[in-house]
């Protein structure tokens, strides 16, 4: 499955980069350019890094610290019948 359509980078290529020592989206981009064009694949790259034990993205940690809603949860709330996400006041 493709992770980055802009540079035709597959999930297997990203996993190999992680196995080779990459532990940030920037390090993965350095090897295969995934995430350097439109940026829509960066979330999936971060997820793959998380699945392989890498530290979560600093932006995600900051959002959690500030009590901001998870963007993935907001996407799910757009589905019919989904509960509305809680917002920080």
PDB file of N, CA, C and O in Angstrom:
ATOM      1  N   UNK A   1       0.839  -1.172   0.000  1.00  0.00           N
ATOM      2  CA  UNK A   1       0.000   0.000   0.000  1.00  0.00           C
ATOM      3  C   UNK A   1       0.891   1.244   0.000  1.00  0.00           C
ATOM      4  O   UNK A   1       1.913   1.294   0.684  1.00  0.00           O
ATOM      5  N   UNK A   2       0.486   2.234  -0.772  1.00  0.00           N
ATOM      6  CA  UNK A   2       1.248   3.482  -0.820  1.00  0.00           C
ATOM      7  C   UNK A   2       0.950   4.341   0.402  1.00  0.00           C
ATOM      8  O   UNK A   2      -0.198   4.476   0.827  1.00  0.00           O
ATOM      9  N   UNK A   3       2.006   4.913   0.950  1.00  0.00           N
ATOM     10  CA  UNK A   3       1.893   5.869   2.036  1.00  0.00           C
ATOM     11  C   UNK A   3       1.958   7.271   1.436  1.00  0.00           C
ATOM     12  O   UNK A   3       1.164   8.144   1.786  1.00  0.00           O
ATOM     13  N   UNK A   4       2.900   7.474   0.541  1.00  0.00           N
ATOM     14  CA  UNK A   4       3.125   8.781  -0.087  1.00  0.00           C
ATOM     15  C   UNK A   4       2.882   8.646  -1.590  1.00  0.00           C
ATOM     16  O   UNK A   4       3.662   8.023  -2.310  1.00  0.00           O
ATOM     17  N   UNK A   5       1.789   9.241  -2.038  1.00  0.00           N
ATOM     18  CA  UNK A   5       1.466   9.176  -3.468  1.00  0.00           C
ATOM     19  C   UNK A   5       2.363  10.115  -4.283  1.00  0.00           C
ATOM     20  O   UNK A   5       2.655   9.838  -5.447  1.00  0.00           O
ATOM     21  N   UNK A   6       2.788  11.198  -3.690  1.00  0.00           N
ATOM     22  CA  UNK A   6       3.606  12.176  -4.427  1.00  0.00           C
ATOM     23  C   UNK A   6       4.933  11.577  -4.889  1.00  0.00           C
ATOM     24  O   UNK A   6       5.424  11.889  -5.973  1.00  0.00           O
ATOM     25  N   UNK A   7       5.506  10.710  -4.046  1.00  0.00           N
ATOM     26  CA  UNK A   7       6.817  10.135  -4.362  1.00  0.00           C
ATOM     27  C   UNK A   7       6.767   8.615  -4.487  1.00  0.00           C
ATOM     28  O   UNK A   7       7.811   7.961  -4.506  1.00  0.00           O
ATOM     29  N   UNK A   8       5.556   8.044  -4.571  1.00  0.00           N
ATOM     30  CA  UNK A   8       5.352   6.601  -4.750  1.00  0.00           C
ATOM     31  C   UNK A   8       6.114   5.784  -3.707  1.00  0.00           C
ATOM     32  O   UNK A   8       6.825   4.837  -4.044  1.00  0.00           O
ATOM     33  N   UNK A   9       5.955   6.161  -2.443  1.00  0.00           N
ATOM     34  CA  UNK A   9       6.616   5.459  -1.340  1.00  0.00           C
ATOM     35  C   UNK A   9       5.605   4.528  -0.693  1.00  0.00           C
ATOM     36  O   UNK A   9       4.504   4.941  -0.327  1.00  0.00           O
ATOM     37  N   UNK A  10       5.991   3.273  -0.557  1.00  0.00           N
ATOM     38  CA  UNK A  10       5.090   2.286   0.019  1.00  0.00           C
ATOM     39  C   UNK A  10       5.289   2.163   1.529  1.00  0.00           C
ATOM     40  O   UNK A  10       6.286   2.614   2.092  1.00  0.00           O
ATOM     41  N   UNK A  11       4.306   1.538   2.154  1.00  0.00           N
ATOM     42  CA  UNK A  11       4.384   1.282   3.593  1.00  0.00           C
ATOM     43  C   UNK A  11       5.602   0.419   3.915  1.00  0.00           C
ATOM     44  O   UNK A  11       6.264   0.632   4.931  1.00  0.00           O
ATOM     45  N   UNK A  12       5.896  -0.548   3.057  1.00  0.00           N
ATOM     46  CA  UNK A  12       7.066  -1.411   3.279  1.00  0.00           C
ATOM     47  C   UNK A  12       8.362  -0.603   3.259  1.00  0.00           C
ATOM     48  O   UNK A  12       9.270  -0.873   4.045  1.00  0.00           O
ATOM     49  N   UNK A  13       8.455   0.381   2.371  1.00  0.00           N
ATOM     50  CA  UNK A  13       9.657   1.214   2.321  1.00  0.00           C
ATOM     51  C   UNK A  13       9.804   2.018   3.611  1.00  0.00           C
ATOM     52  O   UNK A  13      10.911   2.160   4.132  1.00  0.00           O
ATOM     53  N   UNK A  14       8.698   2.542   4.123  1.00  0.00           N
ATOM     54  CA  UNK A  14       8.746   3.306   5.371  1.00  0.00           C
ATOM     55  C   UNK A  14       9.145   2.383   6.520  1.00  0.00           C
ATOM     56  O   UNK A  14       9.964   2.753   7.361  1.00  0.00           O
ATOM     57  N   UNK A  15       8.573   1.190   6.555  1.00  0.00           N
ATOM     58  CA  UNK A  15       8.910   0.234   7.623  1.00  0.00           C
ATOM     59  C   UNK A  15      10.385  -0.158   7.564  1.00  0.00           C
ATOM     60  O   UNK A  15      11.029  -0.314   8.601  1.00  0.00           O
ATOM     61  N   UNK A  16      10.918  -0.316   6.360  1.00  0.00           N
ATOM     62  CA  UNK A  16      12.342  -0.633   6.229  1.00  0.00           C
ATOM     63  C   UNK A  16      13.203   0.517   6.746  1.00  0.00           C
ATOM     64  O   UNK A  16      14.234   0.294   7.382  1.00  0.00           O
ATOM     65  N   UNK A  17      12.774   1.747   6.469  1.00  0.00           N
ATOM     66  CA  UNK A  17      13.510   2.916   6.973  1.00  0.00           C
ATOM     67  C   UNK A  17      13.486   2.945   8.499  1.00  0.00           C
ATOM     68  O   UNK A  17      14.490   3.270   9.133  1.00  0.00           O
ATOM     69  N   UNK A  18      12.339   2.605   9.088  1.00  0.00           N
ATOM     70  CA  UNK A  18      12.225   2.553  10.542  1.00  0.00           C
ATOM     71  C   UNK A  18      13.126   1.456  11.094  1.00  0.00           C
ATOM     72  O   UNK A  18      13.838   1.664  12.076  1.00  0.00           O
ATOM     73  N   UNK A  19      13.092   0.299  10.463  1.00  0.00           N
ATOM     74  CA  UNK A  19      13.953  -0.803  10.892  1.00  0.00           C
ATOM     75  C   UNK A  19      15.429  -0.432  10.746  1.00  0.00           C
ATOM     76  O   UNK A  19      16.280  -0.948  11.470  1.00  0.00           O
ATOM     77  N   UNK A  20      15.724   0.461   9.811  1.00  0.00           N
ATOM     78  CA  UNK A  20      17.094   0.918   9.596  1.00  0.00           C
ATOM     79  C   UNK A  20      17.533   2.019  10.547  1.00  0.00           C
ATOM     80  O   UNK A  20      18.668   2.488  10.471  1.00  0.00           O
ATOM     81  N   UNK A  21      16.646   2.434  11.439  1.00  0.00           N
ATOM     82  CA  UNK A  21      17.026   3.410  12.452  1.00  0.00           C
ATOM     83  C   UNK A  21      16.316   4.748  12.404  1.00  0.00           C
ATOM     84  O   UNK A  21      16.502   5.567  13.304  1.00  0.00           O
ATOM     85  N   UNK A  22      15.504   4.998  11.377  1.00  0.00           N
ATOM     86  CA  UNK A  22      14.765   6.261  11.325  1.00  0.00           C
ATOM     87  C   UNK A  22      13.720   6.275  12.430  1.00  0.00           C
ATOM     88  O   UNK A  22      12.995   5.297  12.615  1.00  0.00           O
ATOM     89  N   UNK A  23      13.640   7.391  13.173  1.00  0.00           N
ATOM     90  CA  UNK A  23      12.634   7.439  14.230  1.00  0.00           C
ATOM     91  C   UNK A  23      11.864   8.752  14.250  1.00  0.00           C
ATOM     92  O   UNK A  23      11.212   9.072  15.244  1.00  0.00           O
ATOM     93  N   UNK A  24      11.934   9.516  13.163  1.00  0.00           N
ATOM     94  CA  UNK A  24      11.119  10.716  13.012  1.00  0.00           C
ATOM     95  C   UNK A  24      10.675  10.804  11.547  1.00  0.00           C
ATOM     96  O   UNK A  24      11.318  10.237  10.663  1.00  0.00           O
ATOM     97  N   UNK A  25       9.573  11.520  11.298  1.00  0.00           N
ATOM     98  CA  UNK A  25       9.166  11.702   9.893  1.00  0.00           C
ATOM     99  C   UNK A  25      10.259  12.371   9.059  1.00  0.00           C
ATOM    100  O   UNK A  25      10.413  12.060   7.877  1.00  0.00           O
ATOM    101  N   UNK A  26      11.010  13.276   9.657  1.00  0.00           N
ATOM    102  CA  UNK A  26      12.081  13.960   8.927  1.00  0.00           C
ATOM    103  C   UNK A  26      13.175  12.974   8.499  1.00  0.00           C
ATOM    104  O   UNK A  26      13.695  13.073   7.388  1.00  0.00           O
ATOM    105  N   UNK A  27      13.521  12.036   9.366  1.00  0.00           N
ATOM    106  CA  UNK A  27      14.538  11.040   9.015  1.00  0.00           C
ATOM    107  C   UNK A  27      14.037  10.123   7.908  1.00  0.00           C
ATOM    108  O   UNK A  27      14.805   9.720   7.035  1.00  0.00           O
ATOM    109  N   UNK A  28      12.760   9.796   7.943  1.00  0.00           N
ATOM    110  CA  UNK A  28      12.191   8.973   6.875  1.00  0.00           C
ATOM    111  C   UNK A  28      12.216   9.756   5.566  1.00  0.00           C
ATOM    112  O   UNK A  28      12.559   9.207   4.519  1.00  0.00           O
ATOM    113  N   UNK A  29      11.857  11.025   5.621  1.00  0.00           N
ATOM    114  CA  UNK A  29      11.852  11.863   4.421  1.00  0.00           C
ATOM    115  C   UNK A  29      13.244  11.980   3.820  1.00  0.00           C
ATOM    116  O   UNK A  29      13.398  12.044   2.600  1.00  0.00           O
ATOM    117  N   UNK A  30      14.252  12.008   4.676  1.00  0.00           N
ATOM    118  CA  UNK A  30      15.627  12.128   4.195  1.00  0.00           C
ATOM    119  C   UNK A  30      15.996  10.946   3.291  1.00  0.00           C
ATOM    120  O   UNK A  30      16.764  11.103   2.342  1.00  0.00           O
ATOM    121  N   UNK A  31      15.451   9.775   3.588  1.00  0.00           N
ATOM    122  CA  UNK A  31      15.786   8.596   2.814  1.00  0.00           C
ATOM    123  C   UNK A  31      14.941   8.393   1.566  1.00  0.00           C
ATOM    124  O   UNK A  31      15.453   7.943   0.541  1.00  0.00           O
ATOM    125  N   UNK A  32      13.638   8.722   1.638  1.00  0.00           N
ATOM    126  CA  UNK A  32      12.760   8.383   0.512  1.00  0.00           C
ATOM    127  C   UNK A  32      11.880   9.538   0.044  1.00  0.00           C
ATOM    128  O   UNK A  32      11.098   9.367  -0.892  1.00  0.00           O
ATOM    129  N   UNK A  33      11.987  10.705   0.669  1.00  0.00           N
ATOM    130  CA  UNK A  33      11.236  11.914   0.324  1.00  0.00           C
ATOM    131  C   UNK A  33       9.759  11.864   0.719  1.00  0.00           C
ATOM    132  O   UNK A  33       9.024  12.807   0.425  1.00  0.00           O
ATOM    133  N   UNK A  34       9.304  10.800   1.372  1.00  0.00           N
ATOM    134  CA  UNK A  34       7.911  10.741   1.807  1.00  0.00           C
ATOM    135  C   UNK A  34       7.641  11.878   2.784  1.00  0.00           C
ATOM    136  O   UNK A  34       8.414  12.099   3.716  1.00  0.00           O
ATOM    137  N   UNK A  35       6.551  12.595   2.571  1.00  0.00           N
ATOM    138  CA  UNK A  35       6.176  13.689   3.448  1.00  0.00           C
ATOM    139  C   UNK A  35       6.766  15.030   3.093  1.00  0.00           C
ATOM    140  O   UNK A  35       6.572  16.001   3.824  1.00  0.00           O
ATOM    141  N   UNK A  36       7.490  15.110   1.978  1.00  0.00           N
ATOM    142  CA  UNK A  36       8.154  16.367   1.638  1.00  0.00           C
ATOM    143  C   UNK A  36       7.407  17.199   0.603  1.00  0.00           C
ATOM    144  O   UNK A  36       7.821  18.317   0.296  1.00  0.00           O
ATOM    145  N   UNK A  37       6.315  16.673   0.061  1.00  0.00           N
ATOM    146  CA  UNK A  37       5.595  17.431  -0.959  1.00  0.00           C
ATOM    147  C   UNK A  37       4.302  17.975  -0.366  1.00  0.00           C
ATOM    148  O   UNK A  37       4.320  19.059   0.217  1.00  0.00           O
ATOM    149  N   UNK A  38       3.200  17.281  -0.488  1.00  0.00           N
ATOM    150  CA  UNK A  38       1.923  17.820  -0.014  1.00  0.00           C
ATOM    151  C   UNK A  38       1.731  17.624   1.493  1.00  0.00           C
ATOM    152  O   UNK A  38       0.968  18.361   2.117  1.00  0.00           O
ATOM    153  N   UNK A  39       2.418  16.636   2.082  1.00  0.00           N
ATOM    154  CA  UNK A  39       2.350  16.423   3.526  1.00  0.00           C
ATOM    155  C   UNK A  39       1.194  15.575   4.007  1.00  0.00           C
ATOM    156  O   UNK A  39       1.079  15.329   5.208  1.00  0.00           O
ATOM    157  N   UNK A  40       0.336  15.120   3.113  1.00  0.00           N
ATOM    158  CA  UNK A  40      -0.821  14.351   3.562  1.00  0.00           C
ATOM    159  C   UNK A  40      -0.456  12.977   4.127  1.00  0.00           C
ATOM    160  O   UNK A  40      -1.280  12.351   4.794  1.00  0.00           O
ATOM    161  N   UNK A  41       0.739  12.508   3.877  1.00  0.00           N
ATOM    162  CA  UNK A  41       1.150  11.189   4.356  1.00  0.00           C
ATOM    163  C   UNK A  41       1.834  11.239   5.728  1.00  0.00           C
ATOM    164  O   UNK A  41       2.108  10.194   6.317  1.00  0.00           O
ATOM    165  N   UNK A  42       2.107  12.424   6.233  1.00  0.00           N
ATOM    166  CA  UNK A  42       2.885  12.536   7.465  1.00  0.00           C
ATOM    167  C   UNK A  42       2.175  11.866   8.645  1.00  0.00           C
ATOM    168  O   UNK A  42       2.824  11.245   9.487  1.00  0.00           O
ATOM    169  N   UNK A  43       0.868  11.988   8.707  1.00  0.00           N
ATOM    170  CA  UNK A  43       0.130  11.326   9.801  1.00  0.00           C
ATOM    171  C   UNK A  43       0.308   9.812   9.758  1.00  0.00           C
ATOM    172  O   UNK A  43       0.489   9.179  10.798  1.00  0.00           O
ATOM    173  N   UNK A  44       0.258   9.237   8.580  1.00  0.00           N
ATOM    174  CA  UNK A  44       0.432   7.785   8.452  1.00  0.00           C
ATOM    175  C   UNK A  44       1.861   7.406   8.807  1.00  0.00           C
ATOM    176  O   UNK A  44       2.082   6.373   9.439  1.00  0.00           O
ATOM    177  N   UNK A  45       2.817   8.204   8.420  1.00  0.00           N
ATOM    178  CA  UNK A  45       4.212   7.946   8.774  1.00  0.00           C
ATOM    179  C   UNK A  45       4.365   7.988  10.291  1.00  0.00           C
ATOM    180  O   UNK A  45       5.034   7.134  10.873  1.00  0.00           O
ATOM    181  N   UNK A  46       3.749   8.980  10.932  1.00  0.00           N
ATOM    182  CA  UNK A  46       3.804   9.071  12.395  1.00  0.00           C
ATOM    183  C   UNK A  46       3.167   7.845  13.034  1.00  0.00           C
ATOM    184  O   UNK A  46       3.673   7.330  14.031  1.00  0.00           O
ATOM    185  N   UNK A  47       2.065   7.379  12.471  1.00  0.00           N
ATOM    186  CA  UNK A  47       1.411   6.188  12.998  1.00  0.00           C
ATOM    187  C   UNK A  47       2.320   4.966  12.874  1.00  0.00           C
ATOM    188  O   UNK A  47       2.422   4.167  13.804  1.00  0.00           O
ATOM    189  N   UNK A  48       2.976   4.826  11.731  1.00  0.00           N
ATOM    190  CA  UNK A  48       3.902   3.707  11.544  1.00  0.00           C
ATOM    191  C   UNK A  48       5.062   3.795  12.529  1.00  0.00           C
ATOM    192  O   UNK A  48       5.503   2.779  13.067  1.00  0.00           O
ATOM    193  N   UNK A  49       5.552   5.000  12.762  1.00  0.00           N
ATOM    194  CA  UNK A  49       6.618   5.179  13.751  1.00  0.00           C
ATOM    195  C   UNK A  49       6.122   4.762  15.134  1.00  0.00           C
ATOM    196  O   UNK A  49       6.832   4.078  15.871  1.00  0.00           O
ATOM    197  N   UNK A  50       4.915   5.171  15.482  1.00  0.00           N
ATOM    198  CA  UNK A  50       4.341   4.808  16.776  1.00  0.00           C
ATOM    199  C   UNK A  50       4.156   3.309  16.926  1.00  0.00           C
ATOM    200  O   UNK A  50       4.379   2.764  18.007  1.00  0.00           O
ATOM    201  N   UNK A  51       3.752   2.637  15.864  1.00  0.00           N
ATOM    202  CA  UNK A  51       3.571   1.184  15.892  1.00  0.00           C
ATOM    203  C   UNK A  51       4.905   0.474  16.119  1.00  0.00           C
ATOM    204  O   UNK A  51       4.941  -0.648  16.625  1.00  0.00           O
ATOM    205  N   UNK A  52       5.989   1.129  15.746  1.00  0.00           N
ATOM    206  CA  UNK A  52       7.312   0.529  15.890  1.00  0.00           C
ATOM    207  C   UNK A  52       8.060   1.058  17.111  1.00  0.00           C
ATOM    208  O   UNK A  52       9.273   0.882  17.223  1.00  0.00           O
ATOM    209  N   UNK A  53       7.335   1.707  18.027  1.00  0.00           N
ATOM    210  CA  UNK A  53       7.927   2.112  19.300  1.00  0.00           C
ATOM    211  C   UNK A  53       8.645   3.443  19.304  1.00  0.00           C
ATOM    212  O   UNK A  53       9.306   3.782  20.285  1.00  0.00           O
ATOM    213  N   UNK A  54       8.529   4.212  18.219  1.00  0.00           N
ATOM    214  CA  UNK A  54       9.164   5.531  18.218  1.00  0.00           C
ATOM    215  C   UNK A  54       8.353   6.486  19.090  1.00  0.00           C
ATOM    216  O   UNK A  54       7.184   6.236  19.384  1.00  0.00           O
ATOM    217  N   UNK A  55       8.980   7.568  19.491  1.00  0.00           N
ATOM    218  CA  UNK A  55       8.280   8.559  20.301  1.00  0.00           C
ATOM    219  C   UNK A  55       7.170   9.208  19.483  1.00  0.00           C
ATOM    220  O   UNK A  55       7.305   9.366  18.270  1.00  0.00           O
ATOM    221  N   UNK A  56       6.072   9.584  20.142  1.00  0.00           N
ATOM    222  CA  UNK A  56       5.015  10.278  19.393  1.00  0.00           C
ATOM    223  C   UNK A  56       5.482  11.647  18.930  1.00  0.00           C
ATOM    224  O   UNK A  56       6.425  12.219  19.476  1.00  0.00           O
ATOM    225  N   UNK A  57       4.821  12.145  17.941  1.00  0.00           N
ATOM    226  CA  UNK A  57       5.134  13.462  17.378  1.00  0.00           C
ATOM    227  C   UNK A  57       5.050  14.527  18.465  1.00  0.00           C
ATOM    228  O   UNK A  57       4.116  14.498  19.267  1.00  0.00           O
ATOM    229  N   UNK A  58       5.998  15.470  18.521  1.00  0.00           N
ATOM    230  CA  UNK A  58       5.936  16.533  19.523  1.00  0.00           C
ATOM    231  C   UNK A  58       4.635  17.328  19.461  1.00  0.00           C
ATOM    232  O   UNK A  58       4.136  17.777  20.493  1.00  0.00           O
ATOM    233  N   UNK A  59       4.088  17.503  18.273  1.00  0.00           N
ATOM    234  CA  UNK A  59       2.833  18.232  18.141  1.00  0.00           C
ATOM    235  C   UNK A  59       1.706  17.491  18.840  1.00  0.00           C
ATOM    236  O   UNK A  59       0.859  18.117  19.477  1.00  0.00           O
ATOM    237  N   UNK A  60       1.680  16.169  18.731  1.00  0.00           N
ATOM    238  CA  UNK A  60       0.650  15.381  19.401  1.00  0.00           C
ATOM    239  C   UNK A  60       0.803  15.480  20.914  1.00  0.00           C
ATOM    240  O   UNK A  60      -0.191  15.574  21.634  1.00  0.00           O
ATOM    241  N   UNK A  61       2.039  15.459  21.399  1.00  0.00           N
ATOM    242  CA  UNK A  61       2.264  15.592  22.849  1.00  0.00           C
ATOM    243  C   UNK A  61       1.814  16.951  23.340  1.00  0.00           C
ATOM    244  O   UNK A  61       1.204  17.053  24.405  1.00  0.00           O
ATOM    245  N   UNK A  62       2.103  17.999  22.581  1.00  0.00           N
ATOM    246  CA  UNK A  62       1.696  19.343  22.969  1.00  0.00           C
ATOM    247  C   UNK A  62       0.175  19.457  22.972  1.00  0.00           C
ATOM    248  O   UNK A  62      -0.401  20.025  23.900  1.00  0.00           O
ATOM    249  N   UNK A  63      -0.476  18.925  21.947  1.00  0.00           N
ATOM    250  CA  UNK A  63      -1.934  18.971  21.889  1.00  0.00           C
ATOM    251  C   UNK A  63      -2.548  18.248  23.083  1.00  0.00           C
ATOM    252  O   UNK A  63      -3.521  18.726  23.667  1.00  0.00           O
ATOM    253  N   UNK A  64      -1.987  17.107  23.446  1.00  0.00           N
ATOM    254  CA  UNK A  64      -2.490  16.369  24.605  1.00  0.00           C
ATOM    255  C   UNK A  64      -2.286  17.176  25.885  1.00  0.00           C
ATOM    256  O   UNK A  64      -3.168  17.205  26.743  1.00  0.00           O
ATOM    257  N   UNK A  65      -1.153  17.820  26.018  1.00  0.00           N
ATOM    258  CA  UNK A  65      -0.856  18.617  27.209  1.00  0.00           C
ATOM    259  C   UNK A  65      -1.819  19.803  27.331  1.00  0.00           C
ATOM    260  O   UNK A  65      -2.223  20.175  28.433  1.00  0.00           O
ATOM    261  N   UNK A  66      -2.179  20.386  26.189  1.00  0.00           N
ATOM    262  CA  UNK A  66      -3.081  21.530  26.194  1.00  0.00           C
ATOM    263  C   UNK A  66      -4.552  21.129  26.261  1.00  0.00           C
ATOM    264  O   UNK A  66      -5.433  21.982  26.370  1.00  0.00           O
ATOM    265  N   UNK A  67      -4.806  19.825  26.193  1.00  0.00           N
ATOM    266  CA  UNK A  67      -6.181  19.339  26.252  1.00  0.00           C
ATOM    267  C   UNK A  67      -6.959  19.558  24.967  1.00  0.00           C
ATOM    268  O   UNK A  67      -8.189  19.607  24.983  1.00  0.00           O
ATOM    269  N   UNK A  68      -6.250  19.689  23.853  1.00  0.00           N
ATOM    270  CA  UNK A  68      -6.913  19.873  22.571  1.00  0.00           C
ATOM    271  C   UNK A  68      -7.374  18.535  22.028  1.00  0.00           C
ATOM    272  O   UNK A  68      -6.794  17.494  22.336  1.00  0.00           O
ATOM    273  N   UNK A  69      -8.403  18.568  21.231  1.00  0.00           N
ATOM    274  CA  UNK A  69      -8.954  17.337  20.665  1.00  0.00           C
ATOM    275  C   UNK A  69      -7.966  16.713  19.698  1.00  0.00           C
ATOM    276  O   UNK A  69      -7.214  17.409  19.016  1.00  0.00           O
ATOM    277  N   UNK A  70      -7.982  15.389  19.651  1.00  0.00           N
ATOM    278  CA  UNK A  70      -7.171  14.634  18.710  1.00  0.00           C
ATOM    279  C   UNK A  70      -7.769  14.800  17.313  1.00  0.00           C
ATOM    280  O   UNK A  70      -8.961  14.545  17.137  1.00  0.00           O
ATOM    281  N   UNK A  71      -6.981  15.219  16.306  1.00  0.00           N
ATOM    282  CA  UNK A  71      -7.531  15.394  14.959  1.00  0.00           C
ATOM    283  C   UNK A  71      -8.163  14.118  14.414  1.00  0.00           C
ATOM    284  O   UNK A  71      -9.150  14.198  13.682  1.00  0.00           O
ATOM    285  N   UNK A  72      -7.635  12.957  14.742  1.00  0.00           N
ATOM    286  CA  UNK A  72      -8.215  11.701  14.273  1.00  0.00           C
ATOM    287  C   UNK A  72      -9.601  11.519  14.872  1.00  0.00           C
ATOM    288  O   UNK A  72     -10.508  11.032  14.198  1.00  0.00           O
ATOM    289  N   UNK A  73      -9.772  11.907  16.133  1.00  0.00           N
ATOM    290  CA  UNK A  73     -11.084  11.803  16.772  1.00  0.00           C
ATOM    291  C   UNK A  73     -12.065  12.770  16.123  1.00  0.00           C
ATOM    292  O   UNK A  73     -13.247  12.458  15.976  1.00  0.00           O
ATOM    293  N   UNK A  74     -11.572  13.950  15.732  1.00  0.00           N
ATOM    294  CA  UNK A  74     -12.437  14.912  15.060  1.00  0.00           C
ATOM    295  C   UNK A  74     -12.897  14.373  13.718  1.00  0.00           C
ATOM    296  O   UNK A  74     -14.049  14.575  13.333  1.00  0.00           O
ATOM    297  N   UNK A  75     -12.006  13.684  12.996  1.00  0.00           N
ATOM    298  CA  UNK A  75     -12.379  13.096  11.716  1.00  0.00           C
ATOM    299  C   UNK A  75     -13.475  12.055  11.915  1.00  0.00           C
ATOM    300  O   UNK A  75     -14.412  11.978  11.121  1.00  0.00           O
ATOM    301  N   UNK A  76     -13.359  11.260  12.966  1.00  0.00           N
ATOM    302  CA  UNK A  76     -14.349  10.226  13.241  1.00  0.00           C
ATOM    303  C   UNK A  76     -15.684  10.841  13.618  1.00  0.00           C
ATOM    304  O   UNK A  76     -16.734  10.261  13.344  1.00  0.00           O
ATOM    305  N   UNK A  77     -15.654  12.015  14.248  1.00  0.00           N
ATOM    306  CA  UNK A  77     -16.899  12.641  14.676  1.00  0.00           C
ATOM    307  C   UNK A  77     -17.705  13.154  13.492  1.00  0.00           C
ATOM    308  O   UNK A  77     -18.892  13.449  13.633  1.00  0.00           O
ATOM    309  N   UNK A  78     -17.083  13.262  12.339  1.00  0.00           N
ATOM    310  CA  UNK A  78     -17.797  13.716  11.153  1.00  0.00           C
ATOM    311  C   UNK A  78     -18.724  12.633  10.607  1.00  0.00           C
ATOM    312  O   UNK A  78     -19.575  12.912   9.763  1.00  0.00           O
ATOM    313  N   UNK A  79     -18.564  11.408  11.083  1.00  0.00           N
ATOM    314  CA  UNK A  79     -19.416  10.321  10.641  1.00  0.00           C
ATOM    315  C   UNK A  79     -20.802  10.477  11.235  1.00  0.00           C
ATOM    316  O   UNK A  79     -20.925  10.944  12.367  1.00  0.00           O
ATOM    317  N   UNK A  80     -21.859  10.102  10.508  1.00  0.00           N
ATOM    318  CA  UNK A  80     -23.214  10.214  11.043  1.00  0.00           C
ATOM    319  C   UNK A  80     -23.375   9.371  12.315  1.00  0.00           C
ATOM    320  O   UNK A  80     -22.943   8.220  12.370  1.00  0.00           O
ATOM    321  N   UNK A  81     -23.986   9.950  13.303  1.00  0.00           N
ATOM    322  CA  UNK A  81     -24.247   9.234  14.548  1.00  0.00           C
ATOM    323  C   UNK A  81     -23.098   9.246  15.526  1.00  0.00           C
ATOM    324  O   UNK A  81     -23.229   8.711  16.627  1.00  0.00           O
ATOM    325  N   UNK A  82     -21.968   9.839  15.161  1.00  0.00           N
ATOM    326  CA  UNK A  82     -20.823   9.875  16.065  1.00  0.00           C
ATOM    327  C   UNK A  82     -21.014  10.988  17.078  1.00  0.00           C
ATOM    328  O   UNK A  82     -21.543  12.048  16.744  1.00  0.00           O
ATOM    329  N   UNK A  83     -20.580  10.754  18.333  1.00  0.00           N
ATOM    330  CA  UNK A  83     -20.721  11.811  19.337  1.00  0.00           C
ATOM    331  C   UNK A  83     -19.781  12.970  19.030  1.00  0.00           C
ATOM    332  O   UNK A  83     -18.715  12.777  18.445  1.00  0.00           O
ATOM    333  N   UNK A  84     -20.179  14.162  19.424  1.00  0.00           N
ATOM    334  CA  UNK A  84     -19.361  15.349  19.197  1.00  0.00           C
ATOM    335  C   UNK A  84     -18.160  15.325  20.127  1.00  0.00           C
ATOM    336  O   UNK A  84     -18.297  14.930  21.285  1.00  0.00           O
ATOM    337  N   UNK A  85     -16.977  15.739  19.656  1.00  0.00           N
ATOM    338  CA  UNK A  85     -15.780  15.751  20.518  1.00  0.00           C
ATOM    339  C   UNK A  85     -15.897  16.861  21.550  1.00  0.00           C
ATOM    340  O   UNK A  85     -16.548  17.881  21.320  1.00  0.00           O
ATOM    341  N   UNK A  86     -15.259  16.645  22.686  1.00  0.00           N
ATOM    342  CA  UNK A  86     -15.214  17.655  23.735  1.00  0.00           C
ATOM    343  C   UNK A  86     -14.189  18.704  23.356  1.00  0.00           C
ATOM    344  O   UNK A  86     -13.131  18.367  22.825  1.00  0.00           O
ATOM    345  N   UNK A  87     -14.470  19.926  23.607  1.00  0.00           N
ATOM    346  CA  UNK A  87     -13.570  21.021  23.280  1.00  0.00           C
ATOM    347  C   UNK A  87     -13.095  21.694  24.572  1.00  0.00           C
ATOM    348  O   UNK A  87     -13.848  21.833  25.536  1.00  0.00           O
ATOM    349  N   UNK A  88     -11.843  22.100  24.560  1.00  0.00           N
ATOM    350  CA  UNK A  88     -11.309  22.843  25.697  1.00  0.00           C
ATOM    351  C   UNK A  88     -11.867  24.259  25.666  1.00  0.00           C
ATOM    352  O   UNK A  88     -12.003  24.858  24.599  1.00  0.00           O
ATOM    353  N   UNK A  89     -12.184  24.783  26.827  1.00  0.00           N
ATOM    354  CA  UNK A  89     -12.772  26.140  26.879  1.00  0.00           C
ATOM    355  C   UNK A  89     -11.710  27.197  26.915  1.00  0.00           C
ATOM    356  O   UNK A  89     -12.024  28.386  26.960  1.00  0.00           O
TER     357      UNK A  89
END
